[in-house]
Amino acid sequence: MEDSDEWEFYFSILAMRGENGKVPRDALTFVGGLHENEPKPGYYLYIKKWEGDDAKGSMVIPVAIWRHNGELTALLGHTTIDPVEVWTNVVWRPISHEDYAMRLHLSDFEGDDNDT
């Protein structure tokens, strides 16, 4: 059974977002701090920077972290990953469940080369 207190961190930082959608770095001290290897359930954005010498820009990917059968799991877009892999990137960008669902749905159409 999922512990509802586990989601308290997510709802707290969601309420602390600034106008740019990010959580100010000092805000995490008010919710117990950031622990690199302790991801928390919630909905977030992952910023993937393009790689290479000439690369400029980035891609934004929705992330969901939740407890399943007693273990934390995560989806990066549609790919299952270890939540620790993305935690320190995503903790600064919490989003609502509705925003997560919309972004995930829109990502279903990215790269669709069908011209019909």
C-alpha positions in Angstrom: 0.0 0.0 0.0 1.3 3.5 -0.9 2.1 5.9 1.9 0.2 9.2 1.2 2.9 11.0 3.3 5.4 10.0 0.7 3.6 12.4 -1.8 3.8 15.3 0.7 7.3 16.3 -0.6 6.0 16.5 -4.2 2.9 18.6 -3.3 5.1 20.9 -1.1 7.6 21.6 -3.9 4.9 21.9 -6.5 3.5 24.8 -4.4 6.9 26.4 -4.2 7.5 26.7 -8.0 8.6 30.2 -9.2 7.3 32.0 -12.3 9.8 30.0 -14.4 8.3 26.8 -13.2 11.3 25.8 -11.2 11.7 25.3 -7.5 14.2 27.8 -6.0 17.3 25.9 -4.7 16.9 27.3 -1.1 13.2 26.1 -1.0 14.3 22.4 -0.6 15.6 23.2 2.9 12.0 23.8 4.0 10.9 20.3 2.9 13.8 18.3 4.4 16.5 19.0 1.8 17.6 17.1 -1.3 19.0 13.6 -0.9 20.5 12.4 -4.2 19.7 8.7 -3.7 16.2 9.3 -2.3 13.8 10.1 -5.1 10.3 11.0 -4.2 7.0 10.2 -6.0 5.6 12.8 -8.2 5.5 14.3 -11.7 8.4 16.2 -13.1 10.2 17.4 -16.2 13.5 16.1 -17.3 15.7 18.4 -19.3 17.9 16.4 -21.8 20.6 18.6 -23.3 21.7 17.8 -26.8 25.2 16.2 -27.0 28.1 17.1 -29.2 30.3 20.1 -29.9 27.7 21.9 -32.1 24.7 21.0 -30.0 22.5 23.7 -28.6 19.2 23.3 -27.1 17.4 20.6 -25.1 14.4 18.4 -25.0 11.9 18.3 -22.2 10.6 14.9 -21.2 7.8 14.2 -18.7 8.8 11.9 -15.8 6.5 10.0 -13.3 7.9 8.5 -10.1 5.7 6.2 -8.0 5.8 3.2 -5.7 4.9 -0.1 -7.4 4.9 -3.3 -5.3 6.9 -1.6 -2.6 9.6 -0.3 -4.9 10.0 3.1 -6.4 9.9 3.1 -10.2 9.9 5.8 -12.9 8.9 6.5 -16.4 11.0 8.8 -18.5 8.6 9.5 -21.3 7.5 5.9 -22.1 10.7 4.3 -20.8 10.9 2.6 -17.4 14.1 3.7 -15.6 15.6 3.7 -12.1 14.3 6.9 -10.5 17.8 7.6 -9.0 19.1 8.2 -12.6 17.0 11.3 -13.1 16.2 12.5 -9.6 18.7 15.4 -9.2 17.7 16.7 -12.6 13.9 16.5 -12.2 13.4 17.6 -8.5 13.7 21.2 -9.6 10.8 21.0 -12.1 7.7 19.5 -10.6 4.5 19.6 -12.7 0.9 18.8 -12.1 -0.5 15.4 -13.0 -2.6 17.1 -15.7 0.5 18.7 -17.3 2.3 15.3 -17.1 -0.5 13.5 -18.8 -0.8 16.2 -21.6 3.0 16.1 -22.2 3.1 12.4 -22.3 0.2 12.3 -24.8 1.8 14.9 -27.0 5.0 12.9 -27.0 3.1 10.0 -28.6 3.0 12.1 -31.8 6.6 13.4 -31.8 8.6 12.0 -34.7 5.5 10.8 -36.5 6.5 11.0 -40.2 3.1 10.0 -41.5 1.9 12.7 -43.9 -1.7 11.4 -44.2 
